[in-house]
Amino acid sequence: MGSGGSTGSAGGPTDETVSSTSTIRSAHTAARGIIIVMKVAIMTAIRIWIR
């Protein structure tokens, strides 16, 4: 394998440059929330415009 990283619980290589995935997960959750808010705003604007 030779990746230089350690192995995870399932035996796959892990990325040692990421100390915690919780920060990444919360950033993804926040981004997903922003995307949902934007979609709702766009759909609402389209519904108003169609009237």
C-alpha positions as CSV (number, residue, x, y, z in Angstrom):
1,M,0.0,0.0,0.0
2,G,2.7,2.5,0.9
3,S,0.4,5.5,1.6
4,G,2.2,6.3,4.8
5,G,-1.1,6.7,6.7
6,S,-2.5,4.5,9.4
7,T,-5.3,2.1,8.8
8,G,-8.9,2.5,9.8
9,S,-11.1,0.0,11.7
10,A,-12.0,-1.7,8.4
11,G,-8.4,-1.9,7.3
12,G,-8.5,0.9,4.8
13,P,-6.0,3.8,4.8
14,T,-6.9,6.9,6.7
15,D,-5.9,10.5,6.0
16,E,-3.8,11.7,8.9
17,T,-4.0,15.4,7.7
18,V,-7.7,15.5,9.0
19,S,-7.6,15.5,12.7
20,S,-11.4,15.5,13.1
21,T,-14.2,14.9,10.7
22,S,-16.7,16.6,12.9
23,T,-15.6,20.1,11.6
24,I,-16.0,18.9,8.0
25,R,-19.3,17.3,8.8
26,S,-20.7,20.5,10.4
27,A,-19.4,22.6,7.5
28,H,-21.2,20.3,5.1
29,T,-24.4,20.5,7.1
30,A,-24.3,24.3,7.2
31,A,-23.7,24.4,3.4
32,R,-26.6,22.0,2.8
33,G,-28.8,24.2,4.9
34,I,-27.8,27.3,2.9
35,I,-28.5,25.4,-0.4
36,I,-32.0,24.4,0.9
37,V,-32.8,28.0,1.9
38,M,-31.7,29.2,-1.5
39,K,-33.8,26.7,-3.3
40,V,-36.9,27.6,-1.2
41,A,-36.3,31.3,-1.9
42,I,-35.9,30.7,-5.7
43,M,-39.0,28.5,-5.8
44,T,-41.0,31.1,-3.9
45,A,-39.9,33.8,-6.3
46,I,-40.8,31.7,-9.3
47,R,-44.3,31.0,-7.9
48,I,-44.8,34.7,-7.2
49,W,-43.6,35.6,-10.7
50,I,-45.8,33.0,-12.4
51,R,-48.9,34.6,-10.9
